[in-house]
Amino acid sequence: MEGSPLPEYCKQLLLTGEKEYAWRILKDYFDTFDEQGPQEILWFMFTTAMKLENEEVSGSERSNMIFFYEYTVALFKAAYLLSKKKTIK
């Protein structure tokens, strides 16, 4: 993360609560990852976790992972759309 403005944006967001820092985080995120990048990375992580032979992961937990994946993809899509329409000063 060296050279990235993200840590400072996060710090300022927590300190001030100003929306502008939230928008800056979104802009930086989508400048770093394209529209499909987050979904592809999340899908890789998800499918890798689902393929693991782990008796400790129940059917309910797997269902929760699928639910989380679908909602997170929707969040990424919404955030991407909003970040592209917002002009940051």
Backbone hydrogen bonds, N-H to C=O, Kabsch-Sander energy under -0.5 kcal/mol:
donor,donor_aa,acceptor,acceptor_aa,energy
4,S,1,M,-2.3
9,Y,5,P,-2.4
10,C,6,L,-2.7
11,K,7,P,-2.4
12,Q,8,E,-2.8
13,L,9,Y,-2.5
14,L,10,C,-2.3
15,L,11,K,-2.3
16,T,12,Q,-3.0
17,G,12,Q,-0.6
17,G,13,L,-1.9
21,Y,18,E,-1.1
22,A,18,E,-0.8
23,W,19,K,-2.4
24,R,20,E,-2.2
25,I,21,Y,-2.0
26,L,22,A,-2.2
27,K,23,W,-2.7
28,D,24,R,-2.7
29,Y,25,I,-2.7
30,F,26,L,-2.6
31,D,27,K,-1.5
32,T,28,D,-1.6
33,F,29,Y,-2.8
40,E,36,Q,-2.4
41,I,37,G,-2.6
42,L,38,P,-2.8
43,W,39,Q,-2.6
44,F,40,E,-2.2
45,M,41,I,-2.4
46,F,42,L,-2.8
47,T,43,W,-3.1
48,T,44,F,-2.1
49,A,45,M,-2.2
50,M,46,F,-2.3
51,K,47,T,-1.5
52,L,48,T,-0.9
52,L,49,A,-0.5
54,N,52,L,-1.4
57,V,54,N,-1.5
58,S,56,E,-0.8
62,R,58,S,-2.2
63,S,59,G,-2.3
64,N,60,S,-2.3
65,M,61,E,-1.9
66,I,62,R,-2.0
67,F,63,S,-2.5
68,F,64,N,-2.7
69,Y,65,M,-2.6
70,E,66,I,-2.5
71,Y,67,F,-2.2
72,T,68,F,-2.5
73,V,69,Y,-2.5
74,A,70,E,-1.9
75,L,71,Y,-2.2
76,F,72,T,-2.6
77,K,73,V,-2.3
78,A,74,A,-2.4
79,A,75,L,-2.9
80,Y,76,F,-2.7
81,L,77,K,-2.3
82,L,78,A,-2.6
83,S,79,A,-2.8
84,K,80,Y,-1.8
85,K,81,L,-1.1
86,K,82,L,-1.2
88,I,86,K,-0.6
